[in-house]
Amino acid sequence: MASQNGCNLTSKDLTVIEDQLTHLATACRVAQGYAAQFQNAQLRDLAANIARHHRQQYDALFTFLNGCQ
């Protein structure tokens, strides 16, 4: 798939990116779930930071993919 921005992604590339987006979204959801469950403030903050990290990675990959249209 050619685009104006120089992204030449094959269907295999798109499949890998789709899988990665799914994994990142799942990891974010799981970490958010742990953050909601933890009573210990340090563990709650750690889980929230992990969730935030996964969300940022998801957003960056999604932005990259949208830039390739």
KANORBEL-V869110 format. One record per residue. N is the residue number from 0. RES is the residue in three letters. PHI is phi in whole degrees, -180 to 180 (NA if undefined). OMEGA is omega in whole degrees, -180 to 180 (NA if undefined). D_LAST is the distance of its C-alpha to the last C-alpha in Angstrom with 1 decimal. Layout:
BEGIN
N;RES;PHI;OMEGA;D_LAST
N;RES;PHI;OMEGA;D_LAST
END
This chain:
BEGIN
0;MET;NA;180;9.0
1;ALA;-91;178;8.5
2;SER;-144;-179;6.0
3;GLN;-69;-175;7.7
4;ASN;-88;177;7.9
5;GLY;85;178;9.8
6;CYS;-87;177;8.2
7;ASN;-113;-176;10.0
8;LEU;-101;176;10.2
9;THR;-84;177;12.9
10;SER;-64;176;13.8
11;LYS;-65;177;16.3
12;ASP;-58;-179;14.0
13;LEU;-64;177;12.0
14;THR;-65;179;15.6
15;VAL;-63;179;16.8
16;ILE;-64;178;14.1
17;GLU;-60;178;14.9
18;ASP;-61;-180;18.5
19;GLN;-64;177;18.3
20;LEU;-61;178;16.9
21;THR;-63;180;19.7
22;HIS;-64;180;22.2
23;LEU;-65;179;21.4
24;ALA;-64;179;21.6
25;THR;-65;180;24.9
26;ALA;-61;178;26.3
27;CYS;-63;180;25.6
28;ARG;-61;-180;27.3
29;VAL;-65;180;30.2
30;ALA;-64;176;30.8
31;GLN;-63;177;30.8
32;GLY;-63;177;33.3
33;TYR;-64;180;35.5
34;ALA;-60;180;35.4
35;ALA;-74;-176;36.7
36;GLN;-92;-174;39.4
37;PHE;-67;174;40.8
38;GLN;-88;-180;44.0
39;ASN;-72;-175;44.1
40;ALA;-62;-180;42.3
41;GLN;-65;179;41.3
42;LEU;-68;179;39.7
43;ARG;-61;179;38.0
44;ASP;-66;178;36.5
45;LEU;-62;180;35.5
46;ALA;-64;178;33.7
47;ALA;-65;177;32.0
48;ASN;-66;177;30.9
49;ILE;-64;178;29.6
50;ALA;-61;180;27.6
51;ARG;-62;178;26.2
52;HIS;-60;-180;25.2
53;HIS;-64;179;23.4
54;ARG;-65;179;21.6
55;GLN;-64;178;20.6
56;GLN;-65;177;19.3
57;TYR;-60;-178;17.3
58;ASP;-61;-180;15.9
59;ALA;-64;180;15.0
60;LEU;-67;179;13.3
61;PHE;-64;178;11.4
62;THR;-62;177;10.4
63;PHE;-57;-178;9.4
64;LEU;-63;178;7.2
65;ASN;-66;178;5.6
66;GLY;-70;-178;5.6
67;CYS;-89;-178;3.8
68;GLN;-75;NA;0.0
END
